[in-house]
Amino acid sequence: MNQEQLKRMKSGKGFIAALDQSGGSTPKALMQYGVAEDSYSNDEEMFDRVHEMRTRIITSPSFSSDYVLAAILFENTMDRLIDGIPAPRYLWEKKQIVPFLKVDKGMEDLTAGVQMLKPFPNLEGFLSRAVEKGFFGTKMRSVIKEANPESIKRLVEQQFEIAKIILKAGLVPIIEPEVDIYSKDKKESEVILKAELFSQLALLQPEDKVMFKLSIPTTPNFYTDLQKNEHVIRVVALSGGYSRNEANALLAKNNGLIASFSRALAEGLHANQSDNEFNAMLKESIKNIYDASIT
């Protein structure tokens, strides 16, 4: 584990840029960016276009380690180049931004109020490649839609089971059990979820370190005790469908909770903008998210 990167993730000021749109979410991300579905004819062309978008964000002077602590990339980006340099290495070597990798293969269909992680084929081999490429950590997302205690327990256990494999590979897992912001019992789900997270943290080895990516809680500062746990490097928040302004306003009410935004980060960016327009919009977006993350 890179100790300089660990120190930055534990105590640095800023937020995490989520640039990990995968097969299912890429068309929406491109549409928001002004690239219509009829402008590419297959998945390969689609991923070329989204890599162009990500490259434009990452290479922008506005995308700076003064505000951005880390970035989460998608598997397809792992083997791609930015200015002739492998993407994860570019992030760290050129920008001093810590690289994370989305490792999950998507989610199962909704069952008993939750969406579990799909199976991970050859996870150990994939993690070995991630280490070789220079990643610091990983991210995996599952979703809670109902306050079903047994289902939430099962979902958290699955996340930690895989997290232990990731830790063994020498990477830091971001565990992301998202509570749907539109859930009618979101607050109740968060209470159950937090209890299960503490139960699983108690089973870790003393040296094990993890991160959590969670929905902004209904009750401000609800995760303060989780942030102080000896195994937890950082707790970060997803935007979850809120607009950037909404997400920032809610995040700012939570001391020490930092952003890991995707849609909210890219909001307002457009393929047809000049570089000056694009960089100015990105700078404003990054500064607003940063300000909400340092409360």
C-alpha atoms as one frame of an Amber mdcrd trajectory, in Angstrom:
protein
   0.000   0.000   0.000   1.332   3.428  -0.957   1.753   5.257   2.365   1.690
   8.697   0.741  -1.641   7.870  -0.894  -2.969   6.450   2.395  -2.052   9.655
   4.235  -3.737  11.734   1.535  -6.946   9.681   1.725  -7.033   9.783   5.517
  -6.319  13.447   6.177  -6.312  15.355   2.878  -8.868  18.066   2.081 -11.068
  17.516  -0.947 -13.414  14.966  -2.464 -13.465  11.898  -4.723 -14.433  12.259
  -8.372 -16.507   9.252  -9.484 -15.604   8.727 -13.153 -16.638   5.072 -13.210
 -19.769   4.964 -15.363 -20.025   1.409 -16.714 -22.027  -0.248 -19.498 -25.445
   0.478 -18.031 -24.860   4.081 -16.980 -22.576   5.225 -19.819 -25.341   6.169
 -22.322 -26.968   8.420 -19.684 -23.633  10.023 -18.844 -22.926  10.677 -22.517
 -26.430  12.045 -23.089 -25.930  14.485 -20.203 -22.638  15.479 -21.858 -24.404
  16.127 -25.176 -23.392  12.929 -27.000 -26.519  11.242 -28.379 -26.844   7.455
 -28.716 -26.962   7.701 -32.515 -23.410   9.122 -32.517 -21.915   5.680 -31.772
 -22.870   2.287 -33.208 -21.490  -0.242 -30.710 -20.074  -0.584 -27.192 -16.493
  -0.046 -28.316 -17.362   3.315 -29.892 -19.459   4.230 -26.851 -16.528   3.580
 -24.499 -14.241   5.554 -26.822 -16.562   8.531 -26.492 -16.839   8.293 -22.707
 -13.048   7.964 -22.437 -12.758  11.196 -24.428 -15.090  12.835 -21.904 -13.149
  11.482 -18.911  -9.826  12.479 -20.477 -11.112  16.021 -20.993 -12.107  16.192
 -17.314  -8.908  14.646 -15.941  -6.525  16.701 -18.089  -8.341  19.962 -17.403
  -6.359  22.441 -15.289  -9.510  22.716 -13.158  -9.160  19.042 -12.158  -6.532
  19.657  -9.513  -5.264  17.887  -6.394  -5.945  21.150  -4.557  -9.598  20.075
  -4.585  -9.760  16.439  -5.781  -8.291  13.759  -3.503  -9.020  10.733  -5.657
 -10.844   9.467  -8.731 -12.707   6.217  -9.340 -12.230   4.667 -12.779 -14.110
   1.942 -14.661 -12.490  -1.341 -15.770 -12.514  -0.205 -19.406 -10.394   2.816
 -18.429  -7.788   0.659 -16.680  -6.025  -0.264 -19.928  -6.476   3.098 -21.660
  -3.971   5.924 -21.958  -4.190   9.612 -21.079  -1.551  11.671 -22.893   0.312
   8.431 -23.597   0.357   7.329 -19.938  -1.847   4.569 -18.387  -4.852   6.297
 -16.816  -4.234   5.323 -13.150  -0.563   6.290 -13.380  -1.476   9.611 -15.023
  -3.798  10.437 -12.121  -1.115   9.919  -9.498   2.087  10.871 -11.304   0.786
  13.947 -13.131  -2.006  15.091 -10.832  -1.261  13.617  -7.381  -4.824  12.262
  -7.388  -5.268   8.780  -5.874  -6.653   6.166  -8.332  -9.479   3.767  -7.383
 -11.070   1.093  -9.598 -14.717   0.027  -9.794 -14.526  -3.772  -9.534 -18.132
  -4.928  -9.332 -19.889  -6.502 -12.314 -23.219  -4.856 -11.608 -26.107  -5.901
  -9.417 -28.632  -8.714  -9.275 -32.340  -7.995  -9.795 -34.226  -6.556  -6.832
 -35.019  -9.277  -4.281 -36.532  -8.742  -0.820 -35.822  -4.996  -0.959 -32.148
  -5.103  -1.995 -29.931  -5.536  -5.027 -26.949  -7.753  -4.251 -23.649  -7.796
  -6.131 -23.392 -10.107  -9.126 -20.702 -12.830  -8.967 -17.081 -11.752  -9.526
 -15.409 -14.112 -12.032 -11.639 -14.434 -11.420 -11.619 -11.641  -8.825  -8.084
 -12.443  -7.602  -6.667 -12.156 -11.132  -8.489  -8.879 -11.693  -7.168  -7.460
  -8.417  -3.638  -8.538  -9.328  -3.926  -6.518 -12.552  -5.222  -3.531 -10.581
  -2.202  -3.636  -8.272   0.154  -3.833 -11.264  -1.555  -0.833 -12.869  -0.978
   1.264  -9.752  -4.441   1.467  -8.175  -4.700   2.248  -4.458  -8.160   0.839
  -3.917 -11.436  -0.435  -5.321 -15.157   0.309  -5.216 -18.229  -1.955  -5.359
 -21.885  -0.908  -5.224 -25.047  -2.632  -4.090 -28.408  -0.980  -3.309 -30.951
  -0.983  -0.479 -34.508  -0.011  -1.372 -36.441  -1.239   1.682 -35.767  -1.421
   5.424 -35.629  -5.223   5.477 -33.269  -6.218   8.337 -32.423  -9.703   7.025
 -31.784  -8.467   3.490 -29.595  -5.570   4.639 -27.606  -7.950   6.865 -27.078
 -10.291   3.900 -26.036  -7.404   1.636 -23.484  -6.032   4.133 -22.053  -9.501
   4.771 -21.537  -9.960   1.025 -19.763  -6.597   0.751 -17.375  -7.441   3.600
 -16.734 -10.966   2.331 -15.444  -9.485  -0.935 -13.706  -6.604   0.879 -11.540
  -9.144   2.741 -10.343 -10.597  -0.582  -9.539  -7.063  -1.771  -7.619  -6.316
   1.430  -5.626  -9.526   1.001  -4.589  -8.311  -2.464  -3.134  -5.158  -0.902
  -5.877  -2.750  -1.975  -8.258  -0.567   0.048 -11.942  -1.387  -0.613 -14.602
   1.303  -0.817 -17.712  -0.519   0.398 -20.813   1.071  -1.157 -24.173  -0.127
   0.196 -26.285   2.694  -1.267 -29.651   3.461   0.304 -32.011   4.643  -2.437
 -32.793   8.311  -1.770 -36.371   7.724  -2.977 -36.993   4.876  -0.522 -40.056
   5.497   1.651 -38.194   4.165   4.694 -34.723   5.566   3.953 -34.112   6.661
   7.545 -35.024   3.225   8.932 -32.746   1.540   6.372 -29.848   3.759   7.458
 -30.296   2.752  11.107 -30.233  -0.950  10.210 -27.332  -0.454   7.803 -25.114
   1.355  10.309 -25.608  -1.363  12.918 -24.615  -4.035  10.381 -21.558  -2.048
   9.286 -20.339  -1.862  12.888 -20.975  -5.604  13.337 -18.781  -6.419  10.346
 -16.066  -3.897  11.257 -15.695  -5.688  14.592 -14.695  -8.869  12.722 -11.803
  -7.304  10.794  -8.137  -7.820  11.610  -6.449  -4.910  13.476  -4.491  -3.837
  10.377  -7.485  -3.892   8.003  -8.539  -0.485   6.646 -11.679   0.211   4.594
 -13.705   3.118   3.276 -17.460   3.540   2.948 -19.435   5.268   0.215 -22.926
   5.955   1.532 -26.005   7.956   0.658 -26.135  11.333   2.400 -27.975  10.448
   5.639 -31.465  11.671   6.476 -30.214  12.790   9.905 -27.168  15.099   9.646
 -23.952  13.694  11.157 -25.542  10.252  11.488 -22.272   8.610  10.427 -19.940
  10.574  12.729 -19.306   7.528  14.941 -18.588   5.404  11.864 -16.053   8.001
  10.666 -14.179   7.605  13.971 -13.888   3.803  13.816 -10.265   2.581  13.865
 -10.744   0.539  10.667 -12.280   3.391   8.651 -10.025   5.623   6.540 -12.861
   7.819   5.273 -16.616   7.907   4.804 -17.675   9.488   1.503 -21.088  10.367
   0.143 -22.710   9.646  -3.208 -25.029  12.148  -4.862 -27.627   9.431  -5.499
 -29.755  11.336  -8.010 -29.797  14.714  -6.266 -28.842  17.742  -8.352 -25.427
  19.195  -7.551 -26.910  22.064  -5.543 -29.156  19.732  -3.540 -26.344  17.256
  -2.909 -23.936  20.003  -1.836 -26.475  21.577   0.532 -27.221  18.232   2.201
 -23.561  17.205   2.341 -22.517  20.472   3.991 -24.690  19.564   7.012 -22.459
  16.537   7.709 -19.115  17.354   9.329 -16.217  15.341   7.924 -18.303  13.587
   5.291 -16.818  14.220   1.834 -18.314  13.867  -1.628 -17.822  11.106  -4.157
 -20.045  12.514  -6.880 -20.521  11.346 -10.460 -23.596  12.853 -12.118 -23.414
  15.940  -9.894 -19.763  16.497 -10.832 -20.393  16.341 -14.590 -23.574  18.446
 -14.439 -23.307  21.383 -16.853 -20.381  19.968 -18.855 -21.034  19.649 -22.598
 -19.131  18.236 -25.556 -19.738  21.402 -27.585 -18.277  23.781 -25.015 -15.001
  25.498 -25.846 -12.078  24.541 -23.611 -12.432  27.838 -21.752 -16.166  27.265
 -21.174 -15.634  23.634 -20.186 -12.806  24.435 -17.763 -14.751  27.312 -16.193
 -17.836  25.129 -15.645 -15.735  22.277 -14.235 -13.876  24.685 -11.943 -17.152
  26.026 -10.543 -18.511  22.498 -10.044 -15.345  21.266  -8.334 -15.101  24.307
  -6.058 -18.736  23.974  -4.949 -18.363  20.255  -4.189 -15.060  20.918  -2.396
 -16.625  23.613  -0.227 -19.431  21.232   0.793 -16.846  18.516   1.562 -14.712
  20.509   4.005 -17.434  21.374   6.536
